[in-house]
Amino acid sequence: MRTKPEPDALTDEEVEGIRQIVKESEHTNVLTDWEAAFIADVGDRLLDYGNKTRISDKMWEIIGRIEEKLG
C-alpha cells in the first residue's frame, strides 16, 4: 500500500486506497472489533486531515493486514 517513505504527506492514491479499505470494512464481519475500530479511526483522520494525515510505519503494517483480510 505505502508507495513512498515520506511520512508527512499521503499521495492521492494512498488516500483513495485507505478510503476504499474503510468502505469495504463497513460491509464485512471478517475484522476483529479492534481492527474495525482502528480502520474507522484512520478513516476519520483522513476526513479531518486529508493528505496531511500522518500514518506511521506500524499503522501501514496494520492497514496492509486489514486489506489482506478484506481481500
MARROMI-411486 format. One record per atom (N, C-alpha, C): residue in three letters; atom name; x, y, z. Coordinates in steps of 0.05 Angstrom, whole numbers, plus 5000, padded with zeros to 4 digits. Example, Ala and Ser with C-alpha at 12.3 -4.5 7.8 and 13.67 -1.06 7.14 Angstrom:
! residues 2
<r><sedo>ala</sedo><torlum>N</torlum><xx>5264</xx><yy>4886</yy><zz>5156</zz></r>
<r><sedo>ala</sedo><torlum>CA</torlum><xx>5246</xx><yy>4910</yy><zz>5156</zz></r>
<r><sedo>ala</sedo><torlum>C</torlum><xx>5264</xx><yy>4934</yy><zz>5156</zz></r>
<r><sedo>ser</sedo><torlum>N</torlum><xx>5257</xx><yy>4955</yy><zz>5142</zz></r>
<r><sedo>ser</sedo><torlum>CA</torlum><xx>5273</xx><yy>4979</yy><zz>5143</zz></r>
<r><sedo>ser</sedo><torlum>C</torlum><xx>5258</xx><yy>5001</yy><zz>5157</zz></r>
//
This chain:
! residues 71
<r><sedo>met</sedo><torlum>N</torlum><xx>5017</xx><yy>4976</yy><zz>5000</zz></r>
<r><sedo>met</sedo><torlum>CA</torlum><xx>5000</xx><yy>5000</yy><zz>5000</zz></r>
<r><sedo>met</sedo><torlum>C</torlum><xx>5017</xx><yy>5025</yy><zz>5000</zz></r>
<r><sedo>arg</sedo><torlum>N</torlum><xx>5037</xx><yy>5027</yy><zz>5018</zz></r>
<r><sedo>arg</sedo><torlum>CA</torlum><xx>5053</xx><yy>5051</yy><zz>5020</zz></r>
<r><sedo>arg</sedo><torlum>C</torlum><xx>5071</xx><yy>5053</yy><zz>4996</zz></r>
<r><sedo>thr</sedo><torlum>N</torlum><xx>5071</xx><yy>5076</yy><zz>4983</zz></r>
<r><sedo>thr</sedo><torlum>CA</torlum><xx>5086</xx><yy>5079</yy><zz>4958</zz></r>
<r><sedo>thr</sedo><torlum>C</torlum><xx>5111</xx><yy>5095</yy><zz>4961</zz></r>
<r><sedo>lys</sedo><torlum>N</torlum><xx>5115</xx><yy>5109</yy><zz>4983</zz></r>
<r><sedo>lys</sedo><torlum>CA</torlum><xx>5139</xx><yy>5125</yy><zz>4986</zz></r>
<r><sedo>lys</sedo><torlum>C</torlum><xx>5145</xx><yy>5128</yy><zz>5016</zz></r>
<r><sedo>pro</sedo><torlum>N</torlum><xx>5170</xx><yy>5133</yy><zz>5022</zz></r>
<r><sedo>pro</sedo><torlum>CA</torlum><xx>5178</xx><yy>5135</yy><zz>5051</zz></r>
<r><sedo>pro</sedo><torlum>C</torlum><xx>5171</xx><yy>5161</yy><zz>5064</zz></r>
<r><sedo>glu</sedo><torlum>N</torlum><xx>5163</xx><yy>5182</yy><zz>5050</zz></r>
<r><sedo>glu</sedo><torlum>CA</torlum><xx>5158</xx><yy>5208</yy><zz>5062</zz></r>
<r><sedo>glu</sedo><torlum>C</torlum><xx>5134</xx><yy>5206</yy><zz>5081</zz></r>
<r><sedo>pro</sedo><torlum>N</torlum><xx>5138</xx><yy>5211</yy><zz>5107</zz></r>
<r><sedo>pro</sedo><torlum>CA</torlum><xx>5117</xx><yy>5208</yy><zz>5127</zz></r>
<r><sedo>pro</sedo><torlum>C</torlum><xx>5097</xx><yy>5231</yy><zz>5129</zz></r>
<r><sedo>asp</sedo><torlum>N</torlum><xx>5103</xx><yy>5254</yy><zz>5117</zz></r>
<r><sedo>asp</sedo><torlum>CA</torlum><xx>5087</xx><yy>5277</yy><zz>5122</zz></r>
<r><sedo>asp</sedo><torlum>C</torlum><xx>5064</xx><yy>5282</yy><zz>5103</zz></r>
<r><sedo>ala</sedo><torlum>N</torlum><xx>5064</xx><yy>5269</yy><zz>5080</zz></r>
<r><sedo>ala</sedo><torlum>CA</torlum><xx>5043</xx><yy>5274</yy><zz>5061</zz></r>
<r><sedo>ala</sedo><torlum>C</torlum><xx>5035</xx><yy>5248</yy><zz>5047</zz></r>
<r><sedo>leu</sedo><torlum>N</torlum><xx>5010</xx><yy>5243</yy><zz>5045</zz></r>
<r><sedo>leu</sedo><torlum>CA</torlum><xx>4999</xx><yy>5220</yy><zz>5031</zz></r>
<r><sedo>leu</sedo><torlum>C</torlum><xx>4993</xx><yy>5228</yy><zz>5002</zz></r>
<r><sedo>thr</sedo><torlum>N</torlum><xx>4998</xx><yy>5209</yy><zz>4984</zz></r>
<r><sedo>thr</sedo><torlum>CA</torlum><xx>4990</xx><yy>5214</yy><zz>4957</zz></r>
<r><sedo>thr</sedo><torlum>C</torlum><xx>4960</xx><yy>5211</yy><zz>4954</zz></r>
<r><sedo>asp</sedo><torlum>N</torlum><xx>4949</xx><yy>5222</yy><zz>4933</zz></r>
<r><sedo>asp</sedo><torlum>CA</torlum><xx>4920</xx><yy>5218</yy><zz>4928</zz></r>
<r><sedo>asp</sedo><torlum>C</torlum><xx>4914</xx><yy>5189</yy><zz>4926</zz></r>
<r><sedo>glu</sedo><torlum>N</torlum><xx>4932</xx><yy>5174</yy><zz>4914</zz></r>
<r><sedo>glu</sedo><torlum>CA</torlum><xx>4927</xx><yy>5145</yy><zz>4910</zz></r>
<r><sedo>glu</sedo><torlum>C</torlum><xx>4926</xx><yy>5131</yy><zz>4938</zz></r>
<r><sedo>glu</sedo><torlum>N</torlum><xx>4944</xx><yy>5139</yy><zz>4956</zz></r>
<r><sedo>glu</sedo><torlum>CA</torlum><xx>4944</xx><yy>5127</yy><zz>4983</zz></r>
<r><sedo>glu</sedo><torlum>C</torlum><xx>4918</xx><yy>5134</yy><zz>4998</zz></r>
<r><sedo>val</sedo><torlum>N</torlum><xx>4910</xx><yy>5159</yy><zz>4996</zz></r>
<r><sedo>val</sedo><torlum>CA</torlum><xx>4885</xx><yy>5167</yy><zz>5009</zz></r>
<r><sedo>val</sedo><torlum>C</torlum><xx>4861</xx><yy>5151</yy><zz>4998</zz></r>
<r><sedo>glu</sedo><torlum>N</torlum><xx>4860</xx><yy>5149</yy><zz>4972</zz></r>
<r><sedo>glu</sedo><torlum>CA</torlum><xx>4838</xx><yy>5134</yy><zz>4959</zz></r>
<r><sedo>glu</sedo><torlum>C</torlum><xx>4839</xx><yy>5105</yy><zz>4967</zz></r>
<r><sedo>gly</sedo><torlum>N</torlum><xx>4862</xx><yy>5093</yy><zz>4968</zz></r>
<r><sedo>gly</sedo><torlum>CA</torlum><xx>4865</xx><yy>5065</yy><zz>4976</zz></r>
<r><sedo>gly</sedo><torlum>C</torlum><xx>4855</xx><yy>5060</yy><zz>5004</zz></r>
<r><sedo>ile</sedo><torlum>N</torlum><xx>4862</xx><yy>5078</yy><zz>5022</zz></r>
<r><sedo>ile</sedo><torlum>CA</torlum><xx>4853</xx><yy>5075</yy><zz>5050</zz></r>
<r><sedo>ile</sedo><torlum>C</torlum><xx>4823</xx><yy>5079</yy><zz>5052</zz></r>
<r><sedo>arg</sedo><torlum>N</torlum><xx>4813</xx><yy>5099</yy><zz>5037</zz></r>
<r><sedo>arg</sedo><torlum>CA</torlum><xx>4784</xx><yy>5103</yy><zz>5037</zz></r>
<r><sedo>arg</sedo><torlum>C</torlum><xx>4769</xx><yy>5078</yy><zz>5027</zz></r>
<r><sedo>gln</sedo><torlum>N</torlum><xx>4780</xx><yy>5065</yy><zz>5007</zz></r>
<r><sedo>gln</sedo><torlum>CA</torlum><xx>4768</xx><yy>5041</yy><zz>4997</zz></r>
<r><sedo>gln</sedo><torlum>C</torlum><xx>4768</xx><yy>5019</yy><zz>5018</zz></r>
<r><sedo>ile</sedo><torlum>N</torlum><xx>4790</xx><yy>5016</yy><zz>5033</zz></r>
<r><sedo>ile</sedo><torlum>CA</torlum><xx>4791</xx><yy>4996</yy><zz>5054</zz></r>
<r><sedo>ile</sedo><torlum>C</torlum><xx>4771</xx><yy>5003</yy><zz>5076</zz></r>
<r><sedo>val</sedo><torlum>N</torlum><xx>4768</xx><yy>5028</yy><zz>5083</zz></r>
<r><sedo>val</sedo><torlum>CA</torlum><xx>4748</xx><yy>5036</yy><zz>5103</zz></r>
<r><sedo>val</sedo><torlum>C</torlum><xx>4720</xx><yy>5029</yy><zz>5094</zz></r>
<r><sedo>lys</sedo><torlum>N</torlum><xx>4715</xx><yy>5035</yy><zz>5068</zz></r>
<r><sedo>lys</sedo><torlum>CA</torlum><xx>4688</xx><yy>5029</yy><zz>5057</zz></r>
<r><sedo>lys</sedo><torlum>C</torlum><xx>4682</xx><yy>4999</yy><zz>5058</zz></r>
<r><sedo>glu</sedo><torlum>N</torlum><xx>4702</xx><yy>4983</yy><zz>5049</zz></r>
<r><sedo>glu</sedo><torlum>CA</torlum><xx>4698</xx><yy>4954</yy><zz>5049</zz></r>
<r><sedo>glu</sedo><torlum>C</torlum><xx>4695</xx><yy>4943</yy><zz>5078</zz></r>
<r><sedo>ser</sedo><torlum>N</torlum><xx>4709</xx><yy>4955</yy><zz>5097</zz></r>
<r><sedo>ser</sedo><torlum>CA</torlum><xx>4707</xx><yy>4946</yy><zz>5124</zz></r>
<r><sedo>ser</sedo><torlum>C</torlum><xx>4680</xx><yy>4950</yy><zz>5137</zz></r>
<r><sedo>glu</sedo><torlum>N</torlum><xx>4665</xx><yy>4969</yy><zz>5126</zz></r>
<r><sedo>glu</sedo><torlum>CA</torlum><xx>4638</xx><yy>4975</yy><zz>5137</zz></r>
<r><sedo>glu</sedo><torlum>C</torlum><xx>4618</xx><yy>4954</yy><zz>5129</zz></r>
<r><sedo>his</sedo><torlum>N</torlum><xx>4625</xx><yy>4938</yy><zz>5109</zz></r>
<r><sedo>his</sedo><torlum>CA</torlum><xx>4606</xx><yy>4918</yy><zz>5098</zz></r>
<r><sedo>his</sedo><torlum>C</torlum><xx>4615</xx><yy>4889</yy><zz>5102</zz></r>
<r><sedo>thr</sedo><torlum>N</torlum><xx>4630</xx><yy>4884</yy><zz>5123</zz></r>
<r><sedo>thr</sedo><torlum>CA</torlum><xx>4640</xx><yy>4857</yy><zz>5128</zz></r>
<r><sedo>thr</sedo><torlum>C</torlum><xx>4641</xx><yy>4852</yy><zz>5157</zz></r>
<r><sedo>asn</sedo><torlum>N</torlum><xx>4643</xx><yy>4826</yy><zz>5164</zz></r>
<r><sedo>asn</sedo><torlum>CA</torlum><xx>4646</xx><yy>4819</yy><zz>5192</zz></r>
<r><sedo>asn</sedo><torlum>C</torlum><xx>4671</xx><yy>4802</yy><zz>5196</zz></r>
<r><sedo>val</sedo><torlum>N</torlum><xx>4691</xx><yy>4804</yy><zz>5178</zz></r>
<r><sedo>val</sedo><torlum>CA</torlum><xx>4715</xx><yy>4788</yy><zz>5180</zz></r>
<r><sedo>val</sedo><torlum>C</torlum><xx>4736</xx><yy>4801</yy><zz>5198</zz></r>
<r><sedo>leu</sedo><torlum>N</torlum><xx>4732</xx><yy>4827</yy><zz>5204</zz></r>
<r><sedo>leu</sedo><torlum>CA</torlum><xx>4752</xx><yy>4841</yy><zz>5221</zz></r>
<r><sedo>leu</sedo><torlum>C</torlum><xx>4745</xx><yy>4838</yy><zz>5250</zz></r>
<r><sedo>thr</sedo><torlum>N</torlum><xx>4765</xx><yy>4838</yy><zz>5267</zz></r>
<r><sedo>thr</sedo><torlum>CA</torlum><xx>4760</xx><yy>4839</yy><zz>5296</zz></r>
<r><sedo>thr</sedo><torlum>C</torlum><xx>4749</xx><yy>4866</yy><zz>5303</zz></r>
<r><sedo>asp</sedo><torlum>N</torlum><xx>4738</xx><yy>4869</yy><zz>5326</zz></r>
<r><sedo>asp</sedo><torlum>CA</torlum><xx>4727</xx><yy>4895</yy><zz>5335</zz></r>
<r><sedo>asp</sedo><torlum>C</torlum><xx>4750</xx><yy>4915</yy><zz>5335</zz></r>
<r><sedo>trp</sedo><torlum>N</torlum><xx>4773</xx><yy>4907</yy><zz>5344</zz></r>
<r><sedo>trp</sedo><torlum>CA</torlum><xx>4796</xx><yy>4926</yy><zz>5345</zz></r>
<r><sedo>trp</sedo><torlum>C</torlum><xx>4804</xx><yy>4935</yy><zz>5317</zz></r>
<r><sedo>glu</sedo><torlum>N</torlum><xx>4805</xx><yy>4916</yy><zz>5298</zz></r>
<r><sedo>glu</sedo><torlum>CA</torlum><xx>4813</xx><yy>4923</yy><zz>5271</zz></r>
<r><sedo>glu</sedo><torlum>C</torlum><xx>4792</xx><yy>4942</yy><zz>5259</zz></r>
<r><sedo>ala</sedo><torlum>N</torlum><xx>4767</xx><yy>4936</yy><zz>5263</zz></r>
<r><sedo>ala</sedo><torlum>CA</torlum><xx>4745</xx><yy>4953</yy><zz>5252</zz></r>
<r><sedo>ala</sedo><torlum>C</torlum><xx>4747</xx><yy>4982</yy><zz>5264</zz></r>
<r><sedo>ala</sedo><torlum>N</torlum><xx>4752</xx><yy>4983</yy><zz>5290</zz></r>
<r><sedo>ala</sedo><torlum>CA</torlum><xx>4755</xx><yy>5009</yy><zz>5303</zz></r>
<r><sedo>ala</sedo><torlum>C</torlum><xx>4779</xx><yy>5024</yy><zz>5293</zz></r>
<r><sedo>phe</sedo><torlum>N</torlum><xx>4801</xx><yy>5009</yy><zz>5290</zz></r>
<r><sedo>phe</sedo><torlum>CA</torlum><xx>4826</xx><yy>5022</yy><zz>5280</zz></r>
<r><sedo>phe</sedo><torlum>C</torlum><xx>4822</xx><yy>5034</yy><zz>5253</zz></r>
<r><sedo>ile</sedo><torlum>N</torlum><xx>4811</xx><yy>5018</yy><zz>5234</zz></r>
<r><sedo>ile</sedo><torlum>CA</torlum><xx>4808</xx><yy>5029</yy><zz>5207</zz></r>
<r><sedo>ile</sedo><torlum>C</torlum><xx>4787</xx><yy>5051</yy><zz>5205</zz></r>
<r><sedo>ala</sedo><torlum>N</torlum><xx>4767</xx><yy>5050</yy><zz>5222</zz></r>
<r><sedo>ala</sedo><torlum>CA</torlum><xx>4748</xx><yy>5072</yy><zz>5223</zz></r>
<r><sedo>ala</sedo><torlum>C</torlum><xx>4761</xx><yy>5097</yy><zz>5233</zz></r>
<r><sedo>asp</sedo><torlum>N</torlum><xx>4779</xx><yy>5094</yy><zz>5253</zz></r>
<r><sedo>asp</sedo><torlum>CA</torlum><xx>4793</xx><yy>5118</yy><zz>5263</zz></r>
<r><sedo>asp</sedo><torlum>C</torlum><xx>4812</xx><yy>5130</yy><zz>5242</zz></r>
<r><sedo>val</sedo><torlum>N</torlum><xx>4825</xx><yy>5112</yy><zz>5227</zz></r>
<r><sedo>val</sedo><torlum>CA</torlum><xx>4842</xx><yy>5122</yy><zz>5205</zz></r>
<r><sedo>val</sedo><torlum>C</torlum><xx>4825</xx><yy>5137</yy><zz>5185</zz></r>
<r><sedo>gly</sedo><torlum>N</torlum><xx>4801</xx><yy>5126</yy><zz>5179</zz></r>
<r><sedo>gly</sedo><torlum>CA</torlum><xx>4783</xx><yy>5140</yy><zz>5160</zz></r>
<r><sedo>gly</sedo><torlum>C</torlum><xx>4774</xx><yy>5167</yy><zz>5171</zz></r>
<r><sedo>asp</sedo><torlum>N</torlum><xx>4769</xx><yy>5169</yy><zz>5197</zz></r>
<r><sedo>asp</sedo><torlum>CA</torlum><xx>4761</xx><yy>5194</yy><zz>5209</zz></r>
<r><sedo>asp</sedo><torlum>C</torlum><xx>4784</xx><yy>5214</yy><zz>5207</zz></r>
<r><sedo>arg</sedo><torlum>N</torlum><xx>4809</xx><yy>5205</yy><zz>5211</zz></r>
<r><sedo>arg</sedo><torlum>CA</torlum><xx>4832</xx><yy>5223</yy><zz>5209</zz></r>
<r><sedo>arg</sedo><torlum>C</torlum><xx>4835</xx><yy>5233</yy><zz>5180</zz></r>
<r><sedo>leu</sedo><torlum>N</torlum><xx>4829</xx><yy>5216</yy><zz>5161</zz></r>
<r><sedo>leu</sedo><torlum>CA</torlum><xx>4830</xx><yy>5225</yy><zz>5133</zz></r>
<r><sedo>leu</sedo><torlum>C</torlum><xx>4810</xx><yy>5247</yy><zz>5128</zz></r>
<r><sedo>leu</sedo><torlum>N</torlum><xx>4787</xx><yy>5244</yy><zz>5139</zz></r>
<r><sedo>leu</sedo><torlum>CA</torlum><xx>4766</xx><yy>5265</yy><zz>5136</zz></r>
<r><sedo>leu</sedo><torlum>C</torlum><xx>4776</xx><yy>5292</yy><zz>5148</zz></r>
<r><sedo>asp</sedo><torlum>N</torlum><xx>4790</xx><yy>5290</yy><zz>5171</zz></r>
<r><sedo>asp</sedo><torlum>CA</torlum><xx>4799</xx><yy>5314</yy><zz>5184</zz></r>
<r><sedo>asp</sedo><torlum>C</torlum><xx>4824</xx><yy>5327</yy><zz>5171</zz></r>
<r><sedo>tyr</sedo><torlum>N</torlum><xx>4843</xx><yy>5310</yy><zz>5162</zz></r>
<r><sedo>tyr</sedo><torlum>CA</torlum><xx>4869</xx><yy>5320</yy><zz>5154</zz></r>
<r><sedo>tyr</sedo><torlum>C</torlum><xx>4876</xx><yy>5315</yy><zz>5125</zz></r>
<r><sedo>gly</sedo><torlum>N</torlum><xx>4860</xx><yy>5298</yy><zz>5111</zz></r>
<r><sedo>gly</sedo><torlum>CA</torlum><xx>4865</xx><yy>5293</yy><zz>5083</zz></r>
<r><sedo>gly</sedo><torlum>C</torlum><xx>4893</xx><yy>5282</yy><zz>5078</zz></r>
<r><sedo>asn</sedo><torlum>N</torlum><xx>4907</xx><yy>5293</yy><zz>5058</zz></r>
<r><sedo>asn</sedo><torlum>CA</torlum><xx>4933</xx><yy>5284</yy><zz>5050</zz></r>
<r><sedo>asn</sedo><torlum>C</torlum><xx>4954</xx><yy>5289</yy><zz>5072</zz></r>
<r><sedo>lys</sedo><torlum>N</torlum><xx>4948</xx><yy>5305</yy><zz>5091</zz></r>
<r><sedo>lys</sedo><torlum>CA</torlum><xx>4967</xx><yy>5311</yy><zz>5112</zz></r>
<r><sedo>lys</sedo><torlum>C</torlum><xx>4964</xx><yy>5292</yy><zz>5136</zz></r>
<r><sedo>thr</sedo><torlum>N</torlum><xx>4947</xx><yy>5272</yy><zz>5133</zz></r>
<r><sedo>thr</sedo><torlum>CA</torlum><xx>4944</xx><yy>5252</yy><zz>5154</zz></r>
<r><sedo>thr</sedo><torlum>C</torlum><xx>4971</xx><yy>5238</yy><zz>5159</zz></r>
<r><sedo>arg</sedo><torlum>N</torlum><xx>4979</xx><yy>5236</yy><zz>5183</zz></r>
<r><sedo>arg</sedo><torlum>CA</torlum><xx>5004</xx><yy>5222</yy><zz>5190</zz></r>
<r><sedo>arg</sedo><torlum>C</torlum><xx>4998</xx><yy>5192</yy><zz>5196</zz></r>
<r><sedo>ile</sedo><torlum>N</torlum><xx>5012</xx><yy>5175</yy><zz>5182</zz></r>
<r><sedo>ile</sedo><torlum>CA</torlum><xx>5009</xx><yy>5146</yy><zz>5186</zz></r>
<r><sedo>ile</sedo><torlum>C</torlum><xx>5037</xx><yy>5135</yy><zz>5189</zz></r>
<r><sedo>ser</sedo><torlum>N</torlum><xx>5041</xx><yy>5122</yy><zz>5213</zz></r>
<r><sedo>ser</sedo><torlum>CA</torlum><xx>5067</xx><yy>5111</yy><zz>5219</zz></r>
<r><sedo>ser</sedo><torlum>C</torlum><xx>5072</xx><yy>5085</yy><zz>5204</zz></r>
<r><sedo>asp</sedo><torlum>N</torlum><xx>5096</xx><yy>5076</yy><zz>5204</zz></r>
<r><sedo>asp</sedo><torlum>CA</torlum><xx>5102</xx><yy>5050</yy><zz>5191</zz></r>
<r><sedo>asp</sedo><torlum>C</torlum><xx>5086</xx><yy>5028</yy><zz>5203</zz></r>
<r><sedo>lys</sedo><torlum>N</torlum><xx>5083</xx><yy>5028</yy><zz>5229</zz></r>
<r><sedo>lys</sedo><torlum>CA</torlum><xx>5067</xx><yy>5007</yy><zz>5243</zz></r>
<r><sedo>lys</sedo><torlum>C</torlum><xx>5038</xx><yy>5008</yy><zz>5234</zz></r>
<r><sedo>met</sedo><torlum>N</torlum><xx>5027</xx><yy>5032</yy><zz>5231</zz></r>
<r><sedo>met</sedo><torlum>CA</torlum><xx>5000</xx><yy>5035</yy><zz>5222</zz></r>
<r><sedo>met</sedo><torlum>C</torlum><xx>4997</xx><yy>5025</yy><zz>5193</zz></r>
<r><sedo>trp</sedo><torlum>N</torlum><xx>5017</xx><yy>5030</yy><zz>5176</zz></r>
<r><sedo>trp</sedo><torlum>CA</torlum><xx>5016</xx><yy>5019</yy><zz>5149</zz></r>
<r><sedo>trp</sedo><torlum>C</torlum><xx>5016</xx><yy>4989</yy><zz>5149</zz></r>
<r><sedo>glu</sedo><torlum>N</torlum><xx>5031</xx><yy>4978</yy><zz>5168</zz></r>
<r><sedo>glu</sedo><torlum>CA</torlum><xx>5031</xx><yy>4948</yy><zz>5170</zz></r>
<r><sedo>glu</sedo><torlum>C</torlum><xx>5004</xx><yy>4938</yy><zz>5177</zz></r>
<r><sedo>ile</sedo><torlum>N</torlum><xx>4991</xx><yy>4951</yy><zz>5196</zz></r>
<r><sedo>ile</sedo><torlum>CA</torlum><xx>4964</xx><yy>4942</yy><zz>5204</zz></r>
<r><sedo>ile</sedo><torlum>C</torlum><xx>4944</xx><yy>4946</yy><zz>5182</zz></r>
<r><sedo>ile</sedo><torlum>N</torlum><xx>4945</xx><yy>4969</yy><zz>5168</zz></r>
<r><sedo>ile</sedo><torlum>CA</torlum><xx>4928</xx><yy>4974</yy><zz>5145</zz></r>
<r><sedo>ile</sedo><torlum>C</torlum><xx>4931</xx><yy>4952</yy><zz>5124</zz></r>
<r><sedo>gly</sedo><torlum>N</torlum><xx>4956</xx><yy>4944</yy><zz>5119</zz></r>
<r><sedo>gly</sedo><torlum>CA</torlum><xx>4962</xx><yy>4923</yy><zz>5100</zz></r>
<r><sedo>gly</sedo><torlum>C</torlum><xx>4949</xx><yy>4897</yy><zz>5108</zz></r>
<r><sedo>arg</sedo><torlum>N</torlum><xx>4951</xx><yy>4890</yy><zz>5134</zz></r>
<r><sedo>arg</sedo><torlum>CA</torlum><xx>4939</xx><yy>4865</yy><zz>5144</zz></r>
<r><sedo>arg</sedo><torlum>C</torlum><xx>4909</xx><yy>4866</yy><zz>5141</zz></r>
<r><sedo>ile</sedo><torlum>N</torlum><xx>4897</xx><yy>4889</yy><zz>5147</zz></r>
<r><sedo>ile</sedo><torlum>CA</torlum><xx>4868</xx><yy>4891</yy><zz>5144</zz></r>
<r><sedo>ile</sedo><torlum>C</torlum><xx>4860</xx><yy>4889</yy><zz>5115</zz></r>
<r><sedo>glu</sedo><torlum>N</torlum><xx>4876</xx><yy>4901</yy><zz>5097</zz></r>
<r><sedo>glu</sedo><torlum>CA</torlum><xx>4870</xx><yy>4900</yy><zz>5068</zz></r>
<r><sedo>glu</sedo><torlum>C</torlum><xx>4871</xx><yy>4870</yy><zz>5059</zz></r>
<r><sedo>glu</sedo><torlum>N</torlum><xx>4891</xx><yy>4856</yy><zz>5068</zz></r>
<r><sedo>glu</sedo><torlum>CA</torlum><xx>4893</xx><yy>4827</yy><zz>5061</zz></r>
<r><sedo>glu</sedo><torlum>C</torlum><xx>4869</xx><yy>4811</yy><zz>5071</zz></r>
<r><sedo>lys</sedo><torlum>N</torlum><xx>4860</xx><yy>4817</yy><zz>5095</zz></r>
<r><sedo>lys</sedo><torlum>CA</torlum><xx>4837</xx><yy>4803</yy><zz>5107</zz></r>
<r><sedo>lys</sedo><torlum>C</torlum><xx>4812</xx><yy>4808</yy><zz>5090</zz></r>
<r><sedo>leu</sedo><torlum>N</torlum><xx>4809</xx><yy>4833</yy><zz>5081</zz></r>
<r><sedo>leu</sedo><torlum>CA</torlum><xx>4786</xx><yy>4841</yy><zz>5065</zz></r>
<r><sedo>leu</sedo><torlum>C</torlum><xx>4787</xx><yy>4830</yy><zz>5037</zz></r>
<r><sedo>gly</sedo><torlum>N</torlum><xx>4811</xx><yy>4825</yy><zz>5027</zz></r>
<r><sedo>gly</sedo><torlum>CA</torlum><xx>4818</xx><yy>4817</yy><zz>5000</zz></r>
<r><sedo>gly</sedo><torlum>C</torlum><xx>4801</xx><yy>4797</yy><zz>4988</zz></r>
//
